[in-house]
Amino acid sequence: MTTPQSALVSRLRSIDLASLPISDYNRRYLERLLPSVDYYLDIYTQGLQHLLKMIDKDARDVTMVDYGGGHGILSLLAVELGIGRVLYIDINPDSANTFELLAPKVTLNTSNITILCGDTLDLRNYCYSHNILPDFTMGMDVIEHIYCLADFFSEIISVNPRQHLLFTTASNPSNRRIVRRLHKEMTLDEFGDPNRHDPYSRKGFLNVRREYIAEHFPDLSSDQLDYWAKNTRGLCFEDILRAVESESPNLLLDPYNTCNPATRSWTERILPLSDYENLLQSYGYTLQVVNGFYNSRNRGIKGLVQRRYNRKLKLNKSRSQAPFLFLYASPR
């Protein structure tokens, strides 16, 4: 039986990506994504269905935000499932442009989708000016990159203080295998890796910070530059200036988490779940954490093992084996 999800998979895989006038980076990203796109749609479907049950509203009357929408496949699935209005937003113009070209080739319901390029303030301004109150916001694998979560939650919740929120994150602090892998990624970004796509990662965030501090504080000694480069980890350029000027080092407790000082994007930051919970509580929200699942569509031994893991994850509340987490936040 053809479902909205399976029909969407077929249409996505039939697209000639080579014919789309998009960047090489976005083309390669979609080429890597499409073989497993049905797995990602399983994730998005579970999240959407959960939220629709929570708000108890006909899908045609629902307005949702796809925050940090990237390729936009969540937005496409939402309209296929009957969501009445979808606000897609991403801060990257290349991503927004890619989705704008991709959407008409996949769905006839493009009139249900509004494509925005910007951040939470741009979203808030758009919603205010158009009298829109989103019922829920979803952010897939984006929350671990956000520079200041306190500002983010404040701004996203101000769009509608009664909306529900859902974020997925693969930065599961309880899964040791994931933590080890992410620590390696953070180390490469912090100290530099010539194979990185991003020029700041190739140079290393530590070196980028040191050069920036040396440029703005030419009187500092080499030892002082080393000290401030090390102790401004996790800060953007603007905040690095403030830290050095006020002699306030940014002493992060975690020895690995690191942030691109130019883009303000964390390298898949690993945070204790209590940090999310405490922040959300300050805005009148409660947090529910649900284990994610493995791709049970894989064949052979790999698929068999992953299906077995999925059964355990459903029965066991332990997060130590979860490949990612659903973070559901609801107003009290």
C-alpha positions as CSV (number, residue, x, y, z in Angstrom):
1,M,0.0,0.0,0.0
2,T,1.3,3.4,-1.0
3,T,1.6,5.8,2.0
4,P,2.3,9.5,1.9
5,Q,5.8,8.6,3.2
6,S,6.6,6.0,0.6
7,A,5.2,8.2,-2.2
8,L,7.5,11.0,-1.0
9,V,10.5,8.7,-0.9
10,S,9.8,7.7,-4.6
11,R,9.5,11.2,-5.8
12,L,12.7,12.3,-3.9
13,R,14.7,9.5,-5.4
14,S,13.5,10.2,-8.9
15,I,14.9,13.7,-8.9
16,D,17.8,14.4,-11.2
17,L,20.0,16.2,-8.7
18,A,22.6,17.0,-11.4
19,S,20.1,19.2,-13.2
20,L,19.4,21.3,-10.1
21,P,21.3,24.6,-10.0
22,I,22.5,24.1,-6.5
23,S,25.9,24.2,-4.8
24,D,28.1,21.2,-5.0
25,Y,28.0,20.9,-1.2
26,N,24.2,20.7,-1.1
27,R,24.1,18.3,-4.0
28,R,26.6,15.9,-2.3
29,Y,24.6,16.2,0.9
30,L,21.4,15.2,-0.8
31,E,23.1,12.3,-2.7
32,R,24.4,10.9,0.7
33,L,20.9,11.4,2.3
34,L,18.6,9.9,-0.3
35,P,19.6,6.2,0.1
36,S,18.5,6.4,3.8
37,V,15.8,9.0,3.4
38,D,13.1,6.5,4.4
39,Y,14.8,6.2,7.8
40,Y,14.8,10.0,8.3
41,L,11.2,10.1,7.3
42,D,10.4,7.4,10.0
43,I,12.0,9.8,12.5
44,Y,10.1,12.8,11.3
45,T,6.8,10.9,11.1
46,Q,7.1,9.7,14.7
47,G,7.8,13.3,15.9
48,L,4.9,14.8,13.8
49,Q,2.4,12.2,15.0
50,H,3.4,12.7,18.6
51,L,3.0,16.5,18.4
52,L,-0.3,16.2,16.5
53,K,-1.7,14.1,19.4
54,M,-0.5,16.6,21.9
55,I,-2.2,19.5,20.4
56,D,-5.4,17.6,19.5
57,K,-6.1,19.6,16.4
58,D,-7.0,18.8,12.8
59,A,-3.8,18.7,10.8
60,R,-5.3,21.1,8.2
61,D,-5.6,23.8,10.9
62,V,-2.0,23.4,12.2
63,T,0.9,25.7,11.7
64,M,4.3,24.3,12.2
65,V,7.8,25.7,12.1
66,D,10.7,23.6,10.6
67,Y,13.6,25.4,12.3
68,G,17.0,24.9,10.7
69,G,15.2,23.1,8.0
70,G,18.3,22.4,5.8
71,H,17.2,20.2,2.9
72,G,13.5,20.7,3.8
73,I,12.4,17.1,3.7
74,L,10.7,17.5,7.1
75,S,8.6,20.3,5.6
76,L,7.8,18.2,2.5
77,L,6.6,15.3,4.7
78,A,4.5,17.7,6.8
79,V,2.5,18.9,3.8
80,E,2.2,15.3,2.6
81,L,0.6,14.4,6.0
82,G,-1.9,17.3,5.6
83,I,-0.3,20.0,7.8
84,G,-2.1,23.2,6.8
85,R,0.8,25.7,7.0
86,V,4.6,25.1,7.2
87,L,7.1,27.8,7.9
88,Y,10.5,26.6,6.8
89,I,13.5,28.6,8.1
90,D,17.2,28.2,7.8
91,I,20.0,30.7,8.4
92,N,22.0,29.4,5.4
93,P,21.0,31.0,2.1
94,D,22.3,28.0,0.1
95,S,20.0,25.7,2.1
96,A,17.0,27.9,1.6
97,N,17.7,28.2,-2.1
98,T,18.2,24.4,-2.4
99,F,14.8,23.8,-0.8
100,E,13.1,26.4,-2.9
101,L,14.3,24.6,-6.0
102,L,13.6,21.1,-4.6
103,A,10.1,21.6,-3.3
104,P,8.2,22.1,-6.6
105,K,9.8,19.0,-8.0
106,V,8.4,16.9,-5.1
107,T,5.0,18.3,-4.1
108,L,2.1,20.2,-5.5
109,N,1.4,21.8,-2.1
110,T,4.1,24.4,-2.3
111,S,1.5,27.1,-1.5
112,N,1.3,25.6,2.0
113,I,5.1,26.2,2.6
114,T,6.7,29.6,3.4
115,I,10.4,29.6,3.0
116,L,12.4,32.0,5.2
117,C,16.1,32.6,5.5
118,G,17.2,33.8,8.9
119,D,17.2,33.1,12.6
120,T,14.8,33.1,15.5
121,L,14.4,36.9,15.4
122,D,13.5,36.8,11.7
123,L,11.0,34.1,12.4
124,R,9.5,36.1,15.2
125,N,9.2,39.2,13.1
126,Y,7.6,37.3,10.3
127,C,5.0,35.7,12.6
128,Y,4.2,39.0,14.4
129,S,3.7,40.9,11.1
130,H,1.5,38.1,9.7
131,N,-0.4,37.4,12.9
132,I,0.8,33.8,12.9
133,L,0.9,31.6,16.1
134,P,2.7,28.4,15.3
135,D,1.3,25.3,17.1
136,F,4.7,23.7,17.3
137,T,8.3,24.0,16.2
138,M,10.5,21.2,15.2
139,G,14.3,21.3,14.9
140,M,16.0,18.2,13.6
141,D,19.7,17.8,14.6
142,V,20.0,21.6,15.1
143,I,19.9,22.2,18.9
144,E,23.4,20.9,19.5
145,H,24.8,23.6,17.2
146,I,23.0,26.6,18.7
147,Y,25.3,29.2,20.2
148,C,23.3,30.5,23.1
149,L,20.4,28.2,24.1
150,A,19.0,30.7,26.6
151,D,18.5,33.3,23.9
152,F,17.2,30.7,21.5
153,F,14.5,29.4,23.8
154,S,13.5,32.9,24.8
155,E,13.1,34.0,21.2
156,I,11.5,30.8,19.8
157,I,9.0,30.6,22.7
158,S,8.1,34.3,22.4
159,V,6.7,33.5,18.9
160,N,3.9,31.7,20.7
161,P,4.4,30.9,24.5
162,R,1.8,28.1,24.2
163,Q,3.4,26.2,21.3
164,H,5.0,22.8,21.7
165,L,8.6,22.1,20.8
166,L,10.5,19.1,19.5
167,F,14.2,18.7,18.9
168,T,16.2,15.7,18.0
169,T,19.8,15.4,18.9
170,A,22.4,12.7,18.2
171,S,24.6,14.3,21.0
172,N,23.4,11.7,23.5
173,P,25.5,12.2,26.6
174,S,24.6,8.7,27.8
175,N,25.9,6.8,24.8
176,R,29.6,6.3,25.3
177,R,30.2,5.3,21.7
178,I,28.7,8.5,20.4
179,V,30.5,10.6,23.0
180,R,33.9,9.1,21.9
181,R,33.1,9.8,18.2
182,L,32.0,13.4,18.9
183,H,35.1,14.0,21.1
184,K,37.3,13.1,18.1
185,E,35.3,15.5,15.9
186,M,35.6,18.3,18.4
187,T,39.3,17.7,18.8
188,L,39.8,17.9,15.0
189,D,37.8,21.1,14.8
190,E,39.6,22.7,17.8
191,F,43.2,21.9,16.6
192,G,42.7,21.7,12.9
193,D,42.3,19.1,10.2
194,P,43.5,19.7,6.6
195,N,40.7,17.4,5.3
196,R,37.9,19.6,6.7
197,H,35.5,21.3,4.3
198,D,35.2,24.4,6.5
199,P,38.2,26.7,6.3
200,Y,38.0,27.5,10.0
201,S,38.0,23.8,10.9
202,R,41.0,23.2,8.6
203,K,43.0,25.9,10.5
204,G,41.6,24.9,13.9
205,F,39.3,27.0,16.1
206,L,42.1,27.4,18.6
207,N,44.4,29.0,15.9
208,V,41.6,31.1,14.6
209,R,40.9,32.5,18.0
210,R,44.6,33.2,18.6
211,E,45.0,35.1,15.3
212,Y,41.9,37.1,16.0
213,I,43.1,38.1,19.5
214,A,46.6,38.9,18.2
215,E,45.0,41.2,15.6
216,H,42.9,43.1,18.1
217,F,45.3,43.0,21.1
218,P,48.8,43.5,19.5
219,D,50.4,44.2,22.8
220,L,49.8,40.8,24.3
221,S,52.8,38.5,24.7
222,S,53.0,35.1,23.1
223,D,52.1,33.4,26.4
224,Q,49.2,35.7,26.9
225,L,47.9,35.0,23.4
226,D,48.1,31.3,24.2
227,Y,46.3,31.7,27.4
228,W,43.4,33.8,25.9
229,A,43.1,31.5,22.8
230,K,42.7,28.5,25.1
231,N,40.3,30.3,27.5
232,T,37.9,31.8,25.0
233,R,36.9,28.4,23.6
234,G,33.2,28.3,23.0
235,L,33.0,32.0,22.2
236,C,32.2,33.9,19.0
237,F,34.5,36.7,17.8
238,E,32.3,39.4,19.4
239,D,32.3,37.7,22.8
240,I,36.0,36.9,22.6
241,L,36.7,40.7,22.4
242,R,34.5,41.2,25.5
243,A,36.2,38.4,27.4
244,V,39.8,39.7,26.8
245,E,38.9,43.3,27.4
246,S,37.2,42.5,30.7
247,E,39.8,39.8,31.6
248,S,37.0,37.3,32.0
249,P,38.2,33.8,30.7
250,N,35.5,31.5,29.5
251,L,36.3,28.5,31.7
252,L,34.2,25.7,30.1
253,L,33.8,22.7,32.4
254,D,33.8,20.3,29.4
255,P,37.3,19.7,28.0
256,Y,36.0,19.0,24.4
257,N,33.0,21.1,23.5
258,T,34.1,23.8,21.0
259,C,32.5,26.4,18.8
260,N,33.3,28.0,15.5
261,P,34.1,31.6,16.5
262,A,33.1,32.9,13.0
263,T,29.8,31.1,12.5
264,R,28.8,30.7,16.2
265,S,28.0,27.0,15.6
266,W,29.0,24.4,18.2
267,T,30.5,21.1,17.0
268,E,27.6,19.0,18.0
269,R,27.8,20.1,21.6
270,I,27.2,17.5,24.3
271,L,25.2,18.8,27.2
272,P,23.7,17.1,30.2
273,L,20.0,16.7,29.7
274,S,19.5,18.6,32.9
275,D,20.8,21.7,31.2
276,Y,18.0,21.5,28.7
277,E,15.5,20.8,31.4
278,N,16.5,23.7,33.7
279,L,16.6,26.2,30.8
280,L,13.1,25.1,29.6
281,Q,11.7,25.2,33.2
282,S,12.8,28.9,33.4
283,Y,10.4,29.6,30.5
284,G,7.5,27.6,31.9
285,Y,8.1,24.4,29.9
286,T,8.5,20.7,30.9
287,L,10.9,18.4,29.1
288,Q,10.2,14.8,28.0
289,V,13.1,12.8,26.7
290,V,12.3,9.8,24.5
291,N,14.9,7.3,23.0
292,G,15.4,7.4,19.3
293,F,15.8,4.3,17.2
294,Y,18.1,2.6,14.7
295,N,17.4,2.1,11.0
296,S,15.3,-1.1,11.1
297,R,15.0,-1.0,7.3
298,N,18.6,-2.2,6.8
299,R,18.8,-5.8,5.5
300,G,20.9,-8.7,6.6
301,I,22.7,-9.0,9.9
302,K,23.0,-5.3,10.4
303,G,19.2,-4.8,10.1
304,L,18.6,-7.8,12.5
305,V,20.9,-6.3,15.1
306,Q,19.4,-2.9,14.8
307,R,15.8,-4.2,15.1
308,R,16.9,-6.1,18.3
309,Y,18.3,-2.8,19.7
310,N,15.1,-1.0,18.8
311,R,13.0,-3.5,20.8
312,K,15.3,-3.1,23.8
313,L,15.1,0.7,23.5
314,K,11.3,0.6,23.6
315,L,11.3,-1.6,26.7
316,N,14.2,-0.1,28.6
317,K,14.3,3.5,29.7
318,S,18.1,3.5,29.6
319,R,19.6,5.9,27.1
320,S,23.0,4.3,26.9
321,Q,22.3,2.6,23.5
322,A,20.0,5.2,21.9
323,P,21.5,6.6,18.6
324,F,19.7,9.9,19.1
325,L,17.1,11.4,21.4
326,F,13.7,13.1,21.0
327,L,13.4,16.2,23.2
328,Y,9.7,17.2,23.6
329,A,9.1,20.4,25.4
330,S,5.5,21.5,26.4
331,P,4.1,24.5,28.2
332,R,3.0,23.8,31.7
